[in-house]
């Protein structure tokens, strides 16, 4: 037990160190963590660390999906539902079919094995490409489409995976029956996930305690995921539906204290899960290398290169017609949703990075068939899945930033970012004006002292004055200077409070209460900070 805990602490240290290197080198942390994991796996004396598939599929995946769903805007998700469905359902099925066809005719895999391999490598990962895309400042709609696809594509892939696995183990498969089952699973999981979200919000509202509410929030994704998964579904769709319901209905039902503590809690949990997941994925290279000795190297490389090329090409083949054909066929679609630039379509097609879910699905394959025979091509599937993850994550991940810069999408993203900040400033000002009108109504209805009214009006005047009129250089520089000076004043106040504590003039409890107010004020400054955006 002590040795395992030491390994865990070592992994945390590697995670933190790699994050610092990633920040200095401007390389996506997921890429570096995968490479570091591969290197550490071959360090003499380092124990072999296996990645249990049930850990990924049953323990890690639910909070990742739920957190991303809660952070997702239901309004934006619904507005982009057509491209999200085309990618998360259509592109996954098309990619699985292309992989099955290519591996059947070019390297002789049975159709059922080809479809199983296709289902494993078809769904792109959402973590690594989104981290890169956000850092590059790409347009908002591209981020929404990629994030929406990443939320739902695992469900399609896992359902296909189960169908293919059942066909291999039983030898039976019916396309009409599978299609009907797929539709029932989707409808049932949407209803169940929404019900779990409704139940969770009501339970958290009754709790009225931040610690209890955060505990309930941690239970929620597992409740939404495990029950449908246990009855033969994917669990992913239910978790996405639950998260989107919480995102849309939660803001007015969750207390401020719970929200502040919950954001920190979930940010830390997701940071650790994502980092350790990519690190442990790299560690699998050691066991795969040991198993590869029983396979001809040429066969492994041929299959890996073939499947990696197919999944990359298939995405381009699907994305461009999937974008243009609906607008050519339907005037209603073209009027409601104008044609995006080819540059945006290209970068969506280019962002097809595979992740740990593909490896977990491959690892979850049974060792034997019900007859007792060894599961056919199991090790080859493992090699190919890891190879596709490595090729797409490292290859596409490292080339995505120069591709985005070459396409000029960063400039579009900066312009959009400026417009979004301008809207935010206007929304804050309008909200403060609405609150001021409410104050006028309150003073008319209630008997309040002049001191109370003066205090409330002063608060609003201070908050309004903190907002810049716009992001033009003159007014923005004044606002930015005021923010920096406020930080200096807060730092001076902290030092003085510490001196009072050291001299015994206040207690530690008093210092903590004052320090919390200062922390919240400084966090508020960071939340309202509008940095200069280069044009």
C-alpha angles and dihedrals in degrees: 000000000000091000091051091050090050090052089050092052089048091053090050090052091049089048093053093044093048090050090056091049090048091053092051095045096038091230120139109264091227091062094048093045091053091049093045090049091053092049094046091049090067097043108120111254094018109130119237110260115204120201106226107219092216088057090060100037099040107024109025103033099057098059092042092053094041095049092049091047093051090049090049119093111239090206092054092041091054092045090055097037095119097057090039092054092044089055103035095044110015099039093044093052092044092049092049090051092048092050091049092049095046096046092045097052101031104038101015103246116159114257093247092052090046092053090047091052090045092053090051097051099031102085115078118221118251102203107063101039093045092051089053094043094051092049090051091052097234120180116288097242093057089053092048093050093047093046093047091049091049091053096053108027094076088061093055092045095048092049091050088046091056093047092051092045091051091050091053096046097041102024090228129114133159119187096203091048092047091049092050091047090050093054092046091051092050094048094043095048093048090054093044094047091050090050091050090051091051092048093047094051092050092048092049092048091054092047096059091185121109095217093049092044093051090049089052090048089055092051094047100076092047092051090049093046108036100051097054090040090053091054095050102273128115099250089213097094092049091050092049092049090049093050094047090049090052091047093054100038103028105074095076095039102047118079123238093244092053092047094051094048093039094054091055092044095050094042090055094044094050092044091054095042095049094044096047091044094059091041092053090045088061090050090062089073090081097058091041090052091052091050093046091070089079091055128068107254091224092059092050094049093044094051093044095049092045095051093042091053092046095052091048095045094041091058092054091045090053102038100054097049089039088058101042106031098063090053093048093047099042123043089192091061093046092050095046096042115028118216112274120227118274087241092063091046090050095053092048089052091046094052099080102130116160122216148185096300089069091051092046091052090051092048090050092063111117119252094227140023121243087263090061095250119130114269105262118252092350096144092044090054089052093051093047094047092052091043092052091049091051096045096046098039097046099029101041093030094057094042096046096082095053090044091053091048091047091052092049093232092134089066090052090049092051092051090049090047091054091050090049091052090049089052090048092053091049091048092050091049093048091048091052091049090050090051090049090054088051088052090053090052092047093051089051093051100040136047104243128169120248090244093058093047091047091050093051093046091048090054091054093045091052093050093047092049090053090063117087115231089233141330095268112129098254100051093033093054090052091051093045092050091050090051093052092047090049089055090052091051091050090051090051090050090051092052092050092049089051090052090052090051092048091050091051095244094123134027127245090251091056090048091052093051093050091043092052091055090050091048092051091048092050091047088050090054091053090048091053096042114123108194122204108265114209114234 
